[in-house]
Amino acid sequence: METQTEEITIKKAEKTRLRRFLLNLGKLVLDATKLIFASLVLGTVIKGEIPPATLMVVGIIASSAGAIIGLTFTTIYEEK
């Protein structure tokens, strides 16, 4: 009986962790969407010396790296 109880507890913990991960991923996608919109509008208004394609690629790489690091920290260091 104890092993069944432990298995059920482990399955619940995995579902909770997956749910938190997906919740945080959803929040991240919404924040990224806001930032992308703002950067495109500001990039259009403030036309600088940097080519738009270069600025877009660097922005995507930086955002992706930040997203990976942020999701990893959020998932690993969640409150228990």
Biopython code that builds the backbone (N, CA, C, O; Angstrom):
import numpy as np
from Bio.PDB.StructureBuilder import StructureBuilder

atoms = [
    (1, "MET", "N", (0.813, -1.202, 0.000)),
    (1, "MET", "CA", (0.000, 0.000, 0.000)),
    (1, "MET", "C", (0.857, 1.267, 0.000)),
    (1, "MET", "O", (0.520, 2.256, -0.652)),
    (2, "GLU", "N", (1.940, 1.227, 0.720)),
    (2, "GLU", "CA", (2.765, 2.435, 0.797)),
    (2, "GLU", "C", (3.342, 2.805, -0.553)),
    (2, "GLU", "O", (3.454, 3.988, -0.874)),
    (3, "THR", "N", (3.710, 1.814, -1.349)),
    (3, "THR", "CA", (4.274, 2.132, -2.657)),
    (3, "THR", "C", (3.236, 2.763, -3.571)),
    (3, "THR", "O", (3.574, 3.645, -4.360)),
    (4, "GLN", "N", (1.985, 2.334, -3.487)),
    (4, "GLN", "CA", (0.932, 2.944, -4.294)),
    (4, "GLN", "C", (0.701, 4.387, -3.873)),
    (4, "GLN", "O", (0.511, 5.264, -4.716)),
    (5, "THR", "N", (0.719, 4.625, -2.585)),
    (5, "THR", "CA", (0.536, 5.980, -2.070)),
    (5, "THR", "C", (1.687, 6.869, -2.521)),
    (5, "THR", "O", (1.468, 8.016, -2.909)),
    (6, "GLU", "N", (2.908, 6.350, -2.473)),
    (6, "GLU", "CA", (4.074, 7.119, -2.910)),
    (6, "GLU", "C", (3.994, 7.420, -4.401)),
    (6, "GLU", "O", (4.333, 8.523, -4.831)),
    (7, "GLU", "N", (3.546, 6.443, -5.196)),
    (7, "GLU", "CA", (3.421, 6.651, -6.636)),
    (7, "GLU", "C", (2.385, 7.719, -6.947)),
    (7, "GLU", "O", (2.598, 8.554, -7.827)),
    (8, "ILE", "N", (1.281, 7.698, -6.243)),
    (8, "ILE", "CA", (0.237, 8.707, -6.447)),
    (8, "ILE", "C", (0.758, 10.085, -6.071)),
    (8, "ILE", "O", (0.495, 11.062, -6.773)),
    (9, "THR", "N", (1.494, 10.170, -4.970)),
    (9, "THR", "CA", (2.067, 11.442, -4.529)),
    (9, "THR", "C", (3.056, 11.965, -5.559)),
    (9, "THR", "O", (3.071, 13.162, -5.848)),
    (10, "ILE", "N", (3.874, 11.094, -6.112)),
    (10, "ILE", "CA", (4.855, 11.501, -7.119)),
    (10, "ILE", "C", (4.152, 11.992, -8.383)),
    (10, "ILE", "O", (4.556, 13.002, -8.959)),
    (11, "LYS", "N", (3.114, 11.296, -8.816)),
    (11, "LYS", "CA", (2.368, 11.709, -10.006)),
    (11, "LYS", "C", (1.711, 13.070, -9.803)),
    (11, "LYS", "O", (1.694, 13.895, -10.716)),
    (12, "LYS", "N", (1.174, 13.306, -8.613)),
    (12, "LYS", "CA", (0.561, 14.609, -8.324)),
    (12, "LYS", "C", (1.609, 15.713, -8.344)),
    (12, "LYS", "O", (1.361, 16.808, -8.848)),
    (13, "ALA", "N", (2.790, 15.415, -7.786)),
    (13, "ALA", "CA", (3.860, 16.410, -7.769)),
    (13, "ALA", "C", (4.318, 16.731, -9.187)),
    (13, "ALA", "O", (4.595, 17.889, -9.498)),
    (14, "GLU", "N", (4.402, 15.721, -10.051)),
    (14, "GLU", "CA", (4.804, 15.950, -11.431)),
    (14, "GLU", "C", (3.769, 16.791, -12.168)),
    (14, "GLU", "O", (4.129, 17.671, -12.949)),
    (15, "LYS", "N", (2.494, 16.528, -11.930)),
    (15, "LYS", "CA", (1.444, 17.312, -12.574)),
    (15, "LYS", "C", (1.486, 18.758, -12.096)),
    (15, "LYS", "O", (1.297, 19.684, -12.885)),
    (16, "THR", "N", (1.737, 18.948, -10.794)),
    (16, "THR", "CA", (1.817, 20.298, -10.244)),
    (16, "THR", "C", (2.993, 21.054, -10.841)),
    (16, "THR", "O", (2.871, 22.228, -11.189)),
    (17, "ARG", "N", (4.133, 20.380, -10.960)),
    (17, "ARG", "CA", (5.313, 21.024, -11.527)),
    (17, "ARG", "C", (5.074, 21.378, -12.994)),
    (17, "ARG", "O", (5.431, 22.471, -13.433)),
    (18, "LEU", "N", (4.475, 20.465, -13.749)),
    (18, "LEU", "CA", (4.178, 20.734, -15.153)),
    (18, "LEU", "C", (3.196, 21.894, -15.274)),
    (18, "LEU", "O", (3.339, 22.750, -16.147)),
    (19, "ARG", "N", (2.210, 21.915, -14.402)),
    (19, "ARG", "CA", (1.224, 23.006, -14.431)),
    (19, "ARG", "C", (1.890, 24.350, -14.150)),
    (19, "ARG", "O", (1.607, 25.342, -14.822)),
    (20, "ARG", "N", (2.773, 24.379, -13.156)),
    (20, "ARG", "CA", (3.481, 25.635, -12.852)),
    (20, "ARG", "C", (4.361, 26.060, -14.009)),
    (20, "ARG", "O", (4.431, 27.241, -14.349)),
    (21, "PHE", "N", (5.044, 25.075, -14.622)),
    (21, "PHE", "CA", (5.912, 25.383, -15.751)),
    (21, "PHE", "C", (5.098, 25.983, -16.893)),
    (21, "PHE", "O", (5.488, 26.996, -17.474)),
    (22, "LEU", "N", (3.979, 25.364, -17.210)),
    (22, "LEU", "CA", (3.151, 25.868, -18.297)),
    (22, "LEU", "C", (2.553, 27.234, -17.961)),
    (22, "LEU", "O", (2.405, 28.082, -18.841)),
    (23, "LEU", "N", (2.213, 27.445, -16.700)),
    (23, "LEU", "CA", (1.707, 28.748, -16.280)),
    (23, "LEU", "C", (2.775, 29.819, -16.469)),
    (23, "LEU", "O", (2.499, 30.896, -16.997)),
    (24, "ASN", "N", (3.985, 29.517, -16.037)),
    (24, "ASN", "CA", (5.083, 30.472, -16.200)),
    (24, "ASN", "C", (5.418, 30.685, -17.671)),
    (24, "ASN", "O", (5.762, 31.794, -18.080)),
    (25, "LEU", "N", (5.317, 29.625, -18.461)),
    (25, "LEU", "CA", (5.565, 29.757, -19.891)),
    (25, "LEU", "C", (4.528, 30.676, -20.521)),
    (25, "LEU", "O", (4.858, 31.507, -21.366)),
    (26, "GLY", "N", (3.293, 30.525, -20.114)),
    (26, "GLY", "CA", (2.249, 31.404, -20.623)),
    (26, "GLY", "C", (2.493, 32.857, -20.267)),
    (26, "GLY", "O", (2.307, 33.748, -21.096)),
    (27, "LYS", "N", (2.910, 33.094, -19.035)),
    (27, "LYS", "CA", (3.225, 34.466, -18.619)),
    (27, "LYS", "C", (4.382, 35.023, -19.437)),
    (27, "LYS", "O", (4.384, 36.188, -19.833)),
    (28, "LEU", "N", (5.364, 34.163, -19.678)),
    (28, "LEU", "CA", (6.526, 34.586, -20.449)),
    (28, "LEU", "C", (6.132, 34.953, -21.875)),
    (28, "LEU", "O", (6.594, 35.963, -22.407)),
    (29, "VAL", "N", (5.290, 34.149, -22.487)),
    (29, "VAL", "CA", (4.853, 34.423, -23.854)),
    (29, "VAL", "C", (4.103, 35.752, -23.915)),
    (29, "VAL", "O", (4.290, 36.531, -24.850)),
    (30, "LEU", "N", (3.268, 36.006, -22.935)),
    (30, "LEU", "CA", (2.547, 37.284, -22.921)),
    (30, "LEU", "C", (3.499, 38.462, -22.758)),
    (30, "LEU", "O", (3.363, 39.474, -23.445)),
    (31, "ASP", "N", (4.451, 38.331, -21.858)),
    (31, "ASP", "CA", (5.421, 39.415, -21.668)),
    (31, "ASP", "C", (6.286, 39.610, -22.915)),
    (31, "ASP", "O", (6.591, 40.741, -23.292)),
    (32, "ALA", "N", (6.676, 38.514, -23.547)),
    (32, "ALA", "CA", (7.487, 38.622, -24.760)),
    (32, "ALA", "C", (6.699, 39.304, -25.869)),
    (32, "ALA", "O", (7.250, 40.100, -26.629)),
    (33, "THR", "N", (5.419, 38.995, -25.959)),
    (33, "THR", "CA", (4.578, 39.623, -26.971)),
    (33, "THR", "C", (4.510, 41.130, -26.750)),
    (33, "THR", "O", (4.583, 41.907, -27.702)),
    (34, "LYS", "N", (4.371, 41.533, -25.505)),
    (34, "LYS", "CA", (4.341, 42.971, -25.198)),
    (34, "LYS", "C", (5.661, 43.634, -25.570)),
    (34, "LYS", "O", (5.681, 44.724, -26.143)),
    (35, "LEU", "N", (6.756, 42.968, -25.241)),
    (35, "LEU", "CA", (8.068, 43.548, -25.540)),
    (35, "LEU", "C", (8.332, 43.614, -27.037)),
    (35, "LEU", "O", (8.893, 44.596, -27.523)),
    (36, "ILE", "N", (7.942, 42.600, -27.758)),
    (36, "ILE", "CA", (8.134, 42.601, -29.204)),
    (36, "ILE", "C", (7.337, 43.737, -29.838)),
    (36, "ILE", "O", (7.842, 44.458, -30.699)),
    (37, "PHE", "N", (6.106, 43.885, -29.411)),
    (37, "PHE", "CA", (5.278, 44.962, -29.954)),
    (37, "PHE", "C", (5.907, 46.322, -29.658)),
    (37, "PHE", "O", (6.015, 47.175, -30.540)),
    (38, "ALA", "N", (6.315, 46.509, -28.418)),
    (38, "ALA", "CA", (6.901, 47.802, -28.034)),
    (38, "ALA", "C", (8.195, 48.063, -28.797)),
    (38, "ALA", "O", (8.437, 49.185, -29.243)),
    (39, "SER", "N", (9.024, 47.037, -28.949)),
    (39, "SER", "CA", (10.295, 47.249, -29.646)),
    (39, "SER", "C", (10.085, 47.542, -31.119)),
    (39, "SER", "O", (10.823, 48.340, -31.697)),
    (40, "LEU", "N", (9.099, 46.917, -31.738)),
    (40, "LEU", "CA", (8.836, 47.207, -33.146)),
    (40, "LEU", "C", (8.312, 48.628, -33.326)),
    (40, "LEU", "O", (8.697, 49.322, -34.267)),
    (41, "VAL", "N", (7.442, 49.052, -32.431)),
    (41, "VAL", "CA", (6.923, 50.419, -32.523)),
    (41, "VAL", "C", (8.040, 51.425, -32.274)),
    (41, "VAL", "O", (8.189, 52.382, -33.034)),
    (42, "LEU", "N", (8.825, 51.221, -31.223)),
    (42, "LEU", "CA", (9.917, 52.154, -30.938)),
    (42, "LEU", "C", (10.992, 52.108, -32.016)),
    (42, "LEU", "O", (11.582, 53.131, -32.364)),
    (43, "GLY", "N", (11.240, 50.913, -32.537)),
    (43, "GLY", "CA", (12.230, 50.788, -33.608)),
    (43, "GLY", "C", (11.815, 51.526, -34.858)),
    (43, "GLY", "O", (12.652, 52.073, -35.577)),
    (44, "THR", "N", (10.529, 51.539, -35.113)),
    (44, "THR", "CA", (10.020, 52.261, -36.276)),
    (44, "THR", "C", (10.083, 53.770, -36.053)),
    (44, "THR", "O", (10.423, 54.534, -36.956)),
    (45, "VAL", "N", (9.750, 54.180, -34.835)),
    (45, "VAL", "CA", (9.748, 55.615, -34.530)),
    (45, "VAL", "C", (11.167, 56.167, -34.470)),
    (45, "VAL", "O", (11.448, 57.233, -35.017)),
    (46, "ILE", "N", (12.051, 55.447, -33.812)),
    (46, "ILE", "CA", (13.432, 55.913, -33.638)),
    (46, "ILE", "C", (14.324, 55.136, -34.595)),
    (46, "ILE", "O", (14.955, 54.156, -34.199)),
    (47, "LYS", "N", (14.382, 55.554, -35.817)),
    (47, "LYS", "CA", (15.219, 54.858, -36.792)),
    (47, "LYS", "C", (16.680, 55.218, -36.528)),
    (47, "LYS", "O", (17.107, 56.355, -36.727)),
    (48, "GLY", "N", (17.424, 54.224, -36.079)),
    (48, "GLY", "CA", (18.824, 54.457, -35.728)),
    (48, "GLY", "C", (19.763, 54.046, -36.844)),
    (48, "GLY", "O", (19.339, 53.762, -37.965)),
    (49, "GLU", "N", (21.048, 54.021, -36.516)),
    (49, "GLU", "CA", (22.080, 53.675, -37.485)),
    (49, "GLU", "C", (22.213, 52.167, -37.666)),
    (49, "GLU", "O", (22.795, 51.716, -38.653)),
    (50, "ILE", "N", (21.690, 51.392, -36.740)),
    (50, "ILE", "CA", (21.798, 49.940, -36.817)),
    (50, "ILE", "C", (20.728, 49.424, -37.779)),
    (50, "ILE", "O", (19.568, 49.824, -37.682)),
    (51, "PRO", "N", (21.105, 48.545, -38.705)),
    (51, "PRO", "CA", (20.104, 47.992, -39.635)),
    (51, "PRO", "C", (19.010, 47.229, -38.891)),
    (51, "PRO", "O", (19.304, 46.520, -37.928)),
    (52, "PRO", "N", (17.771, 47.359, -39.316)),
    (52, "PRO", "CA", (16.654, 46.710, -38.617)),
    (52, "PRO", "C", (16.795, 45.190, -38.518)),
    (52, "PRO", "O", (16.407, 44.606, -37.506)),
    (53, "ALA", "N", (17.342, 44.542, -39.543)),
    (53, "ALA", "CA", (17.495, 43.084, -39.516)),
    (53, "ALA", "C", (18.467, 42.666, -38.416)),
    (53, "ALA", "O", (18.219, 41.696, -37.700)),
    (54, "THR", "N", (19.557, 43.387, -38.285)),
    (54, "THR", "CA", (20.542, 43.086, -37.239)),
    (54, "THR", "C", (19.936, 43.292, -35.861)),
    (54, "THR", "O", (20.118, 42.474, -34.959)),
    (55, "LEU", "N", (19.222, 44.381, -35.713)),
    (55, "LEU", "CA", (18.575, 44.679, -34.438)),
    (55, "LEU", "C", (17.561, 43.599, -34.074)),
    (55, "LEU", "O", (17.461, 43.208, -32.911)),
    (56, "MET", "N", (16.812, 43.120, -35.059)),
    (56, "MET", "CA", (15.810, 42.082, -34.835)),
    (56, "MET", "C", (16.479, 40.770, -34.415)),
    (56, "MET", "O", (16.025, 40.128, -33.468)),
    (57, "VAL", "N", (17.545, 40.363, -35.100)),
    (57, "VAL", "CA", (18.232, 39.108, -34.780)),
    (57, "VAL", "C", (18.835, 39.163, -33.381)),
    (57, "VAL", "O", (18.689, 38.217, -32.606)),
    (58, "VAL", "N", (19.498, 40.241, -33.058)),
    (58, "VAL", "CA", (20.094, 40.384, -31.723)),
    (58, "VAL", "C", (19.007, 40.383, -30.660)),
    (58, "VAL", "O", (19.187, 39.784, -29.599)),
    (59, "GLY", "N", (17.894, 41.036, -30.920)),
    (59, "GLY", "CA", (16.778, 41.062, -29.969)),
    (59, "GLY", "C", (16.184, 39.684, -29.740)),
    (59, "GLY", "O", (15.861, 39.323, -28.608)),
    (60, "ILE", "N", (16.038, 38.915, -30.809)),
    (60, "ILE", "CA", (15.490, 37.566, -30.683)),
    (60, "ILE", "C", (16.444, 36.670, -29.900)),
    (60, "ILE", "O", (16.007, 35.900, -29.045)),
    (61, "ILE", "N", (17.730, 36.762, -30.182)),
    (61, "ILE", "CA", (18.708, 35.942, -29.460)),
    (61, "ILE", "C", (18.736, 36.306, -27.977)),
    (61, "ILE", "O", (18.745, 35.423, -27.120)),
    (62, "ALA", "N", (18.750, 37.588, -27.677)),
    (62, "ALA", "CA", (18.776, 38.025, -26.278)),
    (62, "ALA", "C", (17.494, 37.619, -25.549)),
    (62, "ALA", "O", (17.545, 37.187, -24.397)),
    (63, "SER", "N", (16.358, 37.753, -26.210)),
    (63, "SER", "CA", (15.092, 37.369, -25.590)),
    (63, "SER", "C", (15.032, 35.866, -25.341)),
    (63, "SER", "O", (14.561, 35.430, -24.290)),
    (64, "SER", "N", (15.502, 35.079, -26.294)),
    (64, "SER", "CA", (15.502, 33.620, -26.137)),
    (64, "SER", "C", (16.391, 33.189, -24.985)),
    (64, "SER", "O", (16.007, 32.340, -24.180)),
    (65, "ALA", "N", (17.577, 33.772, -24.906)),
    (65, "ALA", "CA", (18.496, 33.432, -23.810)),
    (65, "ALA", "C", (17.889, 33.815, -22.463)),
    (65, "ALA", "O", (17.967, 33.049, -21.502)),
    (66, "GLY", "N", (17.293, 34.984, -22.395)),
    (66, "GLY", "CA", (16.659, 35.412, -21.151)),
    (66, "GLY", "C", (15.478, 34.531, -20.778)),
    (66, "GLY", "O", (15.259, 34.245, -19.601)),
    (67, "ALA", "N", (14.724, 34.104, -21.769)),
    (67, "ALA", "CA", (13.576, 33.231, -21.508)),
    (67, "ALA", "C", (14.030, 31.883, -20.965)),
    (67, "ALA", "O", (13.446, 31.366, -20.013)),
    (68, "ILE", "N", (15.058, 31.317, -21.561)),
    (68, "ILE", "CA", (15.563, 30.021, -21.106)),
    (68, "ILE", "C", (16.079, 30.122, -19.676)),
    (68, "ILE", "O", (15.772, 29.273, -18.839)),
    (69, "ILE", "N", (16.848, 31.143, -19.403)),
    (69, "ILE", "CA", (17.393, 31.321, -18.055)),
    (69, "ILE", "C", (16.273, 31.579, -17.059)),
    (69, "ILE", "O", (16.262, 31.001, -15.972)),
    (70, "GLY", "N", (15.336, 32.440, -17.420)),
    (70, "GLY", "CA", (14.229, 32.762, -16.519)),
    (70, "GLY", "C", (13.353, 31.562, -16.215)),
    (70, "GLY", "O", (12.992, 31.340, -15.059)),
    (71, "LEU", "N", (13.001, 30.780, -17.236)),
    (71, "LEU", "CA", (12.183, 29.593, -17.016)),
    (71, "LEU", "C", (12.919, 28.550, -16.182)),
    (71, "LEU", "O", (12.325, 27.894, -15.327)),
    (72, "THR", "N", (14.213, 28.404, -16.437)),
    (72, "THR", "CA", (14.997, 27.437, -15.668)),
    (72, "THR", "C", (15.029, 27.825, -14.198)),
    (72, "THR", "O", (14.779, 26.989, -13.330)),
    (73, "PHE", "N", (15.327, 29.066, -13.916)),
    (73, "PHE", "CA", (15.377, 29.514, -12.517)),
    (73, "PHE", "C", (14.011, 29.402, -11.854)),
    (73, "PHE", "O", (13.908, 28.967, -10.707)),
    (74, "THR", "N", (12.974, 29.790, -12.563)),
    (74, "THR", "CA", (11.631, 29.735, -11.990)),
    (74, "THR", "C", (11.228, 28.305, -11.662)),
    (74, "THR", "O", (10.627, 28.054, -10.618)),
    (75, "THR", "N", (11.551, 27.371, -12.539)),
    (75, "THR", "CA", (11.186, 25.984, -12.334)),
    (75, "THR", "C", (12.025, 25.329, -11.240)),
    (75, "THR", "O", (11.498, 24.587, -10.411)),
    (76, "ILE", "N", (13.320, 25.599, -11.236)),
    (76, "ILE", "CA", (14.210, 24.964, -10.253)),
    (76, "ILE", "C", (13.982, 25.524, -8.855)),
    (76, "ILE", "O", (13.913, 24.773, -7.882)),
    (77, "TYR", "N", (13.866, 26.828, -8.759)),
    (77, "TYR", "CA", (13.803, 27.481, -7.452)),
    (77, "TYR", "C", (12.387, 27.821, -7.015)),
    (77, "TYR", "O", (12.178, 28.802, -6.301)),
    (78, "GLU", "N", (11.416, 27.026, -7.435)),
    (78, "GLU", "CA", (10.042, 27.294, -7.026)),
    (78, "GLU", "C", (9.876, 27.049, -5.538)),
    (78, "GLU", "O", (10.593, 26.242, -4.946)),
    (79, "GLU", "N", (8.930, 27.746, -4.943)),
    (79, "GLU", "CA", (8.659, 27.553, -3.516)),
    (79, "GLU", "C", (8.001, 26.212, -3.311)),
    (79, "GLU", "O", (7.108, 25.812, -4.056)),
    (80, "LYS", "N", (8.464, 25.522, -2.278)),
    (80, "LYS", "CA", (7.936, 24.182, -2.020)),
    (80, "LYS", "C", (7.124, 24.160, -0.764)),
    (80, "LYS", "O", (6.599, 23.112, -0.387)),
]
sb = StructureBuilder()
sb.init_structure("model")
sb.init_model(0)
sb.init_chain("A")
sb.init_seg("    ")
for serial, (resi, resn, name, xyz) in enumerate(atoms, 1):
    if name == "N":
        sb.init_residue(resn, " ", resi, " ")
    sb.init_atom(name, np.array(xyz, "f"), 0.0, 1.0, " ", f" {name:<3s}", serial, name[0])
structure = sb.get_structure()
